[in-house]
Amino acid sequence: MNYRSSFQGRLAFPFAAMAVFLTPQFSSAAEKLQMEHSVYLGGIYMGGVQTNIEQKDRTYQIFSEAKTNKTLDWMFKWAAKAQSNGQIKDNQLTPKQHVHHSVWNDKTRGAILNYSRDGSVKAELIGKQYTNLKKYTPVDPASTKNSLDPISVVLAVALKMENVGGCKGVYPVYDGRRRYDVLLDDVGEKAFKASRYSVFAGNASGCRIDIDPKGGFKRKAETNLPAGTELVIWSAAPVTEGRIVPVRMQVVTDIGTMELHLERYSDGKVSLASKTAD
């Protein structure tokens, strides 16, 4: 895996990965989907992610909020919100605007991305600008054209699954600071037993995620994930004729094993909650 990070990045990565691979299957009518996922590190509850997705006619909106467990505020505190909207035409996704904002302890980061009809992106940054090219690799402005924001990849992957099947593909992403490719590959199915942490039990399809950095990353990585580490997200419909969504993730890091569970699910017809849901 090419993705490298500090402790903050290792903690935030499972949350960010959710923005890469939330894959609801939509019909042509207005659809709404609500999900909550919980993240554990070595059996300790670290926080959760709430996501709302709505598609109406040829437009879409995605809202996502992630935050760490309040009881761990004495050690670290991280929270993030993001939203995206855009258009879909002929199975092609065209973002219109993306906004995200995060706070790590006392450090604030964010960006507002606006997209032109020709595919160019204008970014307005909040917080650190990442302009020190001795520390960070440069971002080629030309490489950001026709890129997706981190959570619009949601529908890009969904369209792939609906029309072709599987998740395999390469998705160019730009978040205002970093430009990278999301590399997805199918890894088959896996059976999951019933758990008090999740609303899902049964067979799920796996999608391996890798990140290929293109620009805006630290030239000297502070830490690496253990050699051979793979990040796989498992997706399935929690109920018969339900939406296909991420139901499980597990990744080994140098600070312990991280797991992600689908804690709540609502598609307008069915609402589910795990035994550990508040």
GUPA-756259 format. One line per 8 residues: number of its first residue (from 0); for each residue x, y, z of N, C-alpha, C, O. Coordinates in steps of 0.2 Angstrom, whole numbers. Example, Ala and Ser with C-alpha at 12.3 -4.5 7.8 and 13.67 -1.06 7.14 Angstrom:
<rs>
0> 66:-28:39:62:-22:39:66:-16:39:71:-17:42  64:-11:35:68:-5:36:64:0:39:67:6:40
</rs>
This chain:
<rs>
0> 4:-6:0:0:0:0:4:6:0:9:7:4  3:11:-4:7:17:-5:5:22:0:9:27:1  -1:22:3:-3:27:8:1:27:14:2:22:17  4:33:16:8:33:22:5:39:26:3:44:24  6:38:33:3:43:37:6:44:44:10:39:46  4:49:48:6:50:55:1:46:59:-4:43:56  1:47:66:-4:44:70:-11:46:68:-15:43:68  -11:53:67:-17:56:65:-20:53:59:-26:51:59
8> -16:52:54:-18:49:48:-20:42:49:-25:40:46  -17:38:53:-19:31:54:-25:30:57:-29:26:56  -27:35:62:-33:35:65:-39:38:60:-44:35:60  -37:43:56:-42:45:52:-44:41:46:-49:42:43  -39:37:44:-39:33:37:-46:29:37:-49:29:31  -48:25:42:-54:21:41:-60:26:40:-64:24:36  -60:32:43:-65:37:42:-65:39:35:-70:39:31  -59:41:32:-59:43:26:-60:38:20:-63:39:15
16> -58:31:22:-60:26:18:-67:25:16:-69:23:11  -71:27:21:-79:26:21:-81:31:15:-85:30:11  -78:37:15:-79:42:10:-78:39:3:-80:42:-2  -73:35:3:-71:32:-4:-75:26:-6:-76:26:-12  -79:23:-2:-82:17:-4:-89:16:0:-90:10:2  -93:21:0:-100:20:2:-104:19:-5:-104:23:-9  -107:13:-6:-109:11:-12:-117:10:-13:-118:4:-14  -121:14:-11:-128:13:-12:-130:12:-19:-128:15:-24
24> -135:8:-20:-138:7:-27:-145:11:-28:-149:9:-24  -145:16:-32:-151:20:-33:-155:18:-39:-153:16:-44  -162:20:-38:-166:20:-43:-167:27:-46:-164:31:-44  -171:27:-52:-172:34:-55:-176:39:-50:-175:45:-51  -180:36:-46:-184:40:-42:-180:43:-36:-174:41:-35  -182:48:-32:-179:51:-27:-177:45:-21:-182:42:-19  -171:45:-19:-169:39:-14:-165:43:-9:-161:47:-10  -166:40:-3:-162:42:3:-160:36:7:-163:31:7
32> -154:37:9:-150:32:13:-147:35:18:-143:40:18  -147:32:24:-144:34:30:-140:28:33:-143:23:34  -134:30:35:-130:24:38:-126:27:44:-124:33:44  -124:23:49:-119:24:54:-114:19:55:-116:13:55  -108:20:55:-103:15:55:-99:17:62:-97:22:63  -97:12:65:-92:12:71:-85:10:70:-85:5:66  -80:13:73:-73:11:72:-70:9:78:-71:12:83  -67:3:79:-64:1:85:-56:-1:83:-54:-3:78
40> -52:1:88:-45:-1:88:-43:-5:94:-44:-3:100  -41:-11:92:-40:-16:98:-45:-17:103:-44:-18:109  -51:-17:100:-57:-18:104:-60:-12:107:-65:-12:111  -57:-6:107:-59:0:110:-63:4:105:-60:5:99  -68:7:107:-72:11:102:-69:18:101:-68:22:106  -67:19:95:-63:25:93:-68:31:91:-66:37:91  -74:29:88:-78:34:85:-82:32:80:-83:25:79  -86:36:76:-90:34:71:-91:38:65:-89:44:65
48> -95:36:60:-96:40:54:-104:39:52:-106:34:52  -107:45:51:-114:46:49:-114:48:42:-110:53:41  -118:45:38:-118:47:31:-125:47:28:-129:42:30  -127:52:25:-134:53:22:-133:54:14:-129:58:12  -136:50:10:-135:51:3:-142:52:0:-147:48:2  -143:56:-5:-149:57:-8:-148:59:-15:-144:63:-17  -152:55:-19:-152:56:-27:-159:58:-29:-163:54:-28  -159:63:-33:-166:65:-36:-165:67:-43:-161:71:-44
56> -169:64:-47:-168:65:-55:-161:64:-57:-158:58:-56  -157:69:-59:-150:69:-61:-146:72:-57:-140:74:-59  -148:73:-51:-143:77:-46:-142:72:-40:-146:68:-38  -137:74:-36:-135:70:-30:-133:75:-24:-130:80:-26  -134:73:-18:-131:76:-12:-128:71:-7:-132:66:-6  -123:72:-5:-120:67:0:-118:72:6:-114:77:6  -120:69:12:-118:73:19:-114:67:23:-117:62:24  -109:69:26:-105:64:30:-102:68:36:-99:73:35
64> -102:65:42:-99:67:48:-96:62:52:-99:57:53  -90:63:54:-86:58:58:-83:62:64:-81:67:64  -83:58:69:-80:61:75:-77:55:80:-80:49:80  -72:57:84:-69:52:88:-73:51:95:-77:56:96  -72:46:99:-76:45:105:-74:50:110:-68:52:111  -79:53:113:-78:59:117:-74:57:123:-71:61:126  -74:51:126:-71:49:132:-63:49:130:-59:48:135  -61:49:124:-54:50:122:-51:57:121:-46:57:119
72> -56:62:122:-54:69:121:-47:71:125:-44:75:123  -46:68:131:-40:69:134:-34:68:131:-28:70:132  -34:63:126:-28:60:122:-28:63:115:-23:66:113  -34:63:112:-34:66:105:-42:68:104:-46:64:106  -43:72:99:-50:74:97:-50:76:90:-46:80:88  -54:72:86:-54:73:79:-62:73:77:-65:69:79  -64:78:73:-70:78:70:-70:81:63:-66:85:62  -74:78:59:-74:81:52:-82:81:49:-86:76:51
80> -83:85:45:-89:86:41:-88:87:34:-83:90:32  -92:84:29:-91:85:22:-98:84:19:-102:81:21  -98:88:13:-104:87:9:-102:89:2:-98:93:0  -106:85:-3:-104:86:-10:-111:86:-14:-116:83:-11  -111:89:-19:-117:89:-24:-115:90:-31:-109:92:-32  -119:87:-35:-117:87:-42:-122:84:-47:-128:84:-45  -120:83:-53:-125:80:-58:-123:73:-60:-117:72:-60  -127:69:-63:-126:63:-66:-129:63:-73:-135:64:-73
88> -126:62:-78:-128:61:-85:-125:56:-89:-119:56:-89  -129:51:-91:-126:46:-95:-121:42:-91:-115:40:-94  -122:41:-85:-118:37:-80:-111:40:-79:-107:37:-77  -111:47:-80:-105:51:-79:-106:55:-73:-112:59:-73  -102:56:-68:-103:60:-62:-99:66:-63:-93:67:-65  -103:72:-62:-100:79:-63:-101:82:-56:-106:85:-55  -96:83:-52:-97:87:-45:-98:94:-47:-95:97:-52  -102:97:-43:-103:104:-43:-99:108:-38:-96:113:-39
96> -100:106:-32:-96:109:-26:-95:103:-20:-99:99:-19  -89:104:-17:-88:100:-11:-85:104:-6:-81:109:-7  -87:103:0:-85:107:6:-83:102:11:-87:97:13  -77:102:14:-76:98:20:-72:103:25:-68:107:24  -73:101:32:-70:104:37:-68:99:43:-72:95:45  -62:100:45:-60:95:51:-56:99:56:-53:104:55  -56:96:62:-53:99:68:-49:93:71:-52:88:74  -42:93:72:-38:88:75:-35:92:81:-31:96:80
104> -38:90:87:-36:94:93:-37:102:92:-43:104:91  -32:106:91:-33:113:90:-31:115:83:-31:121:82  -30:110:79:-29:112:72:-35:111:67:-38:106:67  -36:116:63:-42:116:59:-40:116:52:-35:119:50  -43:112:48:-42:111:41:-48:111:37:-53:108:40  -48:113:31:-54:112:27:-53:115:20:-48:118:18  -58:114:16:-58:117:9:-65:117:6:-69:113:8  -65:122:1:-71:123:-3:-69:122:-10:-65:126:-13
112> -72:117:-13:-70:115:-20:-76:117:-25:-81:115:-24  -75:121:-30:-80:123:-35:-77:120:-42:-72:121:-44  -82:117:-45:-80:114:-52:-84:118:-57:-89:120:-57  -79:119:-63:-82:122:-69:-84:117:-74:-83:111:-73  -88:119:-79:-91:115:-84:-85:111:-88:-86:105:-90  -79:114:-88:-74:111:-92:-70:106:-88:-65:103:-90  -72:105:-81:-69:100:-77:-63:103:-73:-61:99:-68  -62:109:-73:-57:112:-69:-59:113:-62:-66:114:-61
120> -55:114:-57:-57:114:-50:-53:120:-47:-47:121:-48  -57:124:-43:-55:130:-39:-55:128:-32:-61:127:-30  -50:128:-28:-50:126:-21:-48:132:-17:-44:136:-18  -53:133:-12:-52:138:-7:-50:135:0:-54:131:2  -44:136:2:-42:132:8:-43:135:15:-43:141:15  -44:131:20:-45:134:27:-39:130:31:-39:124:30  -36:135:34:-30:132:38:-24:131:34:-23:135:30  -19:127:36:-13:126:33:-13:125:26:-17:122:23
128> -9:129:22:-9:129:15:-5:124:11:-6:122:5  0:120:15:4:115:12:8:118:6:8:115:1  11:123:7:15:126:1:22:125:2:26:127:-3  25:122:7:32:121:8:34:115:4:33:109:6  37:116:-2:38:111:-7:44:107:-5:46:102:-8  48:109:1:53:105:3:51:100:8:54:95:9  44:101:10:41:96:15:36:92:11:35:86:12  32:95:6:27:92:3:28:92:-5:32:96:-8
136> 26:86:-8:27:86:-15:22:91:-19:16:92:-16  23:94:-25:19:98:-28:13:95:-31:13:89:-33  7:99:-32:2:96:-35:1:99:-42:1:106:-43  1:96:-47:1:98:-54:-6:100:-56:-11:96:-55  -7:107:-57:-14:109:-58:-18:105:-63:-24:104:-63  -14:103:-68:-17:100:-74:-20:93:-72:-25:91:-75  -17:90:-67:-19:84:-64:-26:84:-61:-29:79:-60  -28:90:-58:-34:90:-55:-40:91:-59:-46:90:-57
144> -39:92:-66:-45:93:-70:-48:86:-71:-45:81:-72  -55:86:-70:-59:80:-71:-58:76:-65:-60:70:-66  -56:78:-60:-55:74:-54:-62:74:-50:-66:78:-51  -62:69:-45:-68:69:-41:-66:71:-34:-60:70:-32  -71:74:-30:-69:75:-23:-70:68:-19:-72:63:-22  -67:68:-13:-67:62:-9:-73:58:-8:-73:52:-7  -79:62:-7:-85:58:-6:-89:57:-12:-94:54:-12  -88:61:-18:-92:60:-24:-89:53:-27:-93:51:-31
152> -84:51:-25:-82:44:-27:-87:39:-25:-87:34:-29  -91:40:-20:-96:36:-18:-101:34:-24:-101:28:-26  -103:39:-28:-108:37:-33:-104:35:-39:-107:31:-43  -98:37:-40:-94:34:-46:-93:27:-45:-94:23:-50  -92:24:-39:-91:17:-38:-98:14:-39:-98:8:-41  -103:17:-36:-110:14:-37:-112:13:-44:-115:8:-46  -110:18:-48:-112:17:-55:-108:12:-58:-111:8:-63  -102:11:-56:-98:6:-59:-101:-1:-57:-101:-6:-61
160> -103:-2:-51:-106:-8:-49:-112:-10:-52:-114:-15:-54  -117:-5:-53:-123:-5:-56:-123:-7:-63:-126:-12:-66  -118:-4:-67:-118:-5:-74:-113:-10:-77:-114:-13:-82  -108:-11:-73:-103:-16:-75:-102:-22:-70:-101:-28:-73  -103:-21:-64:-102:-26:-59:-95:-26:-56:-90:-24:-60  -95:-27:-49:-88:-26:-46:-86:-19:-45:-89:-15:-47  -80:-18:-42:-78:-12:-40:-72:-10:-43:-70:-4:-43  -69:-14:-47:-62:-13:-50:-62:-7:-54:-66:-6:-58
168> -57:-2:-53:-56:4:-57:-51:8:-53:-49:7:-48  -50:14:-57:-45:19:-55:-49:26:-55:-52:28:-60  -49:29:-49:-53:35:-48:-48:41:-46:-46:41:-40  -48:46:-50:-43:52:-48:-47:56:-43:-53:58:-44  -44:58:-38:-47:62:-32:-42:68:-31:-36:67:-31  -46:73:-29:-42:79:-27:-46:82:-21:-52:84:-22  -43:84:-15:-47:86:-10:-45:93:-8:-47:96:-3  -41:97:-13:-39:104:-11:-32:104:-9:-29:110:-10
176> -29:99:-6:-22:99:-4:-19:93:-7:-13:94:-10  -22:87:-8:-19:81:-10:-22:79:-17:-28:79:-17  -18:77:-21:-20:74:-27:-18:66:-27:-12:65:-27  -23:62:-28:-21:55:-28:-26:50:-32:-32:53:-33  -24:45:-33:-28:40:-37:-31:35:-32:-27:32:-28  -37:33:-32:-40:28:-28:-40:22:-32:-43:22:-38  -37:16:-30:-36:10:-34:-41:5:-31:-39:3:-25  -46:2:-34:-50:-3:-31:-49:-9:-35:-49:-9:-41
184> -50:-15:-32:-50:-21:-35:-54:-26:-31:-54:-26:-25  -57:-31:-35:-62:-36:-32:-58:-41:-29:-53:-43:-31  -60:-44:-23:-56:-49:-19:-61:-55:-17:-59:-59:-13  -67:-55:-20:-71:-61:-19:-76:-60:-13:-77:-54:-11  -79:-65:-11:-84:-65:-5:-81:-68:1:-76:-71:2  -84:-66:7:-83:-68:13:-89:-68:18:-93:-64:17  -89:-73:22:-95:-74:26:-94:-71:33:-89:-72:36  -99:-67:36:-98:-64:42:-104:-67:47:-110:-67:45
192> -102:-68:53:-107:-71:58:-110:-65:61:-108:-59:61  -116:-66:64:-120:-61:68:-116:-58:73:-112:-62:76  -116:-52:74:-112:-48:79:-116:-43:83:-121:-40:80  -115:-42:89:-119:-37:93:-117:-30:90:-120:-25:92  -111:-29:87:-108:-23:84:-111:-21:78:-111:-15:76  -114:-26:74:-116:-24:67:-124:-27:66:-126:-31:69  -127:-23:61:-134:-26:59:-133:-31:53:-138:-33:51  -127:-33:51:-126:-37:46:-123:-44:48:-119:-44:52
200> -126:-49:44:-123:-56:45:-125:-59:38:-130:-58:35  -119:-63:35:-120:-66:29:-114:-65:25:-109:-63:27  -115:-66:18:-109:-65:13:-109:-58:11:-114:-55:9  -103:-56:10:-101:-49:8:-96:-49:3:-91:-53:3  -96:-45:-2:-91:-44:-7:-85:-39:-5:-87:-34:-2  -79:-41:-6:-74:-37:-4:-71:-33:-10:-70:-35:-15  -69:-27:-8:-65:-23:-12:-59:-20:-9:-59:-17:-4  -53:-21:-12:-47:-19:-9:-45:-12:-12:-46:-10:-17
208> -43:-8:-7:-42:-1:-8:-35:1:-7:-32:-1:-2  -32:4:-12:-25:7:-12:-25:14:-14:-29:16:-18  -20:18:-12:-20:25:-13:-13:26:-17:-8:24:-14  -13:29:-23:-7:31:-26:-6:38:-26:-10:42:-30  -2:41:-22:-1:48:-21:2:51:-27:7:49:-30  -1:57:-29:1:61:-35:4:67:-33:9:70:-37  2:70:-28:5:77:-26:1:79:-19:-4:77:-18  5:83:-15:2:86:-9:4:82:-3:1:83:2
216> 8:77:-4:10:72:2:17:74:4:21:77:1  18:72:11:24:73:14:30:69:10:29:63:8  35:72:8:41:69:5:44:64:9:46:59:7  44:65:16:47:60:20:41:57:25:39:61:29  39:51:24:34:48:28:36:47:35:42:45:37  32:49:40:33:48:47:33:41:49:37:39:53  28:38:47:27:31:48:24:27:42:21:30:38  24:21:42:21:17:37:16:12:40:17:10:46
224> 11:9:36:8:4:38:12:-3:38:17:-3:34  11:-8:42:15:-14:42:15:-17:35:10:-16:31  21:-19:33:22:-22:27:17:-28:25:15:-32:30  14:-28:19:9:-32:17:2:-31:19:-3:-35:18  1:-25:23:-6:-23:25:-10:-22:19:-8:-18:14  -16:-24:19:-21:-23:14:-28:-20:18:-30:-22:23  -30:-15:14:-37:-12:17:-42:-15:12:-43:-13:6  -47:-19:15:-52:-22:11:-59:-20:15:-60:-20:21
232> -63:-17:11:-70:-15:13:-75:-20:10:-75:-22:4  -79:-23:15:-84:-28:13:-91:-25:12:-93:-22:17  -94:-26:7:-101:-23:6:-106:-28:4:-105:-34:1  -112:-27:6:-118:-31:5:-124:-27:7:-124:-22:10  -130:-30:5:-136:-28:7:-138:-31:14:-139:-37:15  -139:-26:19:-141:-29:26:-148:-33:26:-149:-37:31  -152:-31:21:-159:-34:21:-160:-36:14:-157:-34:9  -165:-41:13:-167:-43:6:-170:-37:2:-174:-33:5
240> -167:-36:-4:-169:-30:-8:-167:-24:-5:-170:-18:-7  -162:-24:0:-159:-18:2:-154:-15:-2:-152:-18:-7  -151:-9:1:-145:-6:-3:-139:-10:-1:-138:-12:4  -134:-10:-6:-128:-13:-5:-123:-7:-2:-122:-2:-5  -121:-8:4:-117:-4:8:-111:-7:11:-111:-13:12  -106:-3:13:-101:-6:17:-103:-9:24:-107:-6:27  -101:-15:25:-104:-18:32:-98:-20:36:-99:-21:42  -92:-20:34:-86:-22:38:-80:-20:35:-79:-20:29
248> -75:-18:39:-68:-17:37:-63:-19:42:-65:-18:48  -58:-22:41:-53:-23:46:-46:-22:43:-44:-24:37  -42:-19:46:-35:-17:44:-30:-17:50:-32:-15:55  -24:-21:49:-19:-21:54:-15:-15:53:-12:-14:48  -14:-11:59:-9:-5:59:-4:-7:64:-4:-12:68  1:-2:64:6:-3:69:4:-1:76:8:-1:81  -2:1:77:-4:3:84:-10:-2:86:-14:0:90  -11:-7:82:-17:-12:83:-21:-13:77:-21:-10:72
256> -26:-18:78:-31:-19:73:-37:-15:73:-40:-14:78  -38:-12:67:-44:-7:67:-50:-11:63:-49:-14:58  -56:-10:66:-62:-14:63:-67:-8:62:-68:-4:66  -71:-9:57:-77:-5:56:-83:-9:55:-83:-14:51  -89:-7:58:-95:-11:58:-101:-6:56:-101:0:58  -105:-9:52:-112:-6:51:-116:-6:57:-119:-11:59  -117:0:60:-121:0:66:-128:2:66:-132:-1:69  -129:6:61:-136:8:59:-137:8:51:-133:9:48
264> -143:7:49:-145:7:42:-152:8:41:-157:6:45  -154:13:37:-161:15:35:-161:17:28:-157:21:25  -166:14:24:-167:16:17:-173:18:15:-175:18:10  -177:20:21:-184:23:19:-189:18:20:-195:19:21  -187:11:20:-192:6:20:-190:2:27:-195:0:30  -184:1:28:-182:-3:34:-177:1:38:-172:4:35  -177:1:44:-172:4:49:-170:-2:54:-173:-5:57  -163:-2:54:-160:-7:58:-155:-4:63:-152:2:61
272> -154:-7:69:-149:-4:73:-145:-10:77:-149:-15:79  -139:-9:78:-135:-15:82:-137:-15:89:-140:-10:92  -135:-20:93:-136:-20:100:-132:-15:104:-133:-13:109  -126:-12:100:-122:-8:104:-124:0:102:-121:4:104  -129:1:97:-130:7:95:-134:11:101:-137:8:105  -132:18:101:-135:22:107:-142:23:106:-145:26:110
</rs>
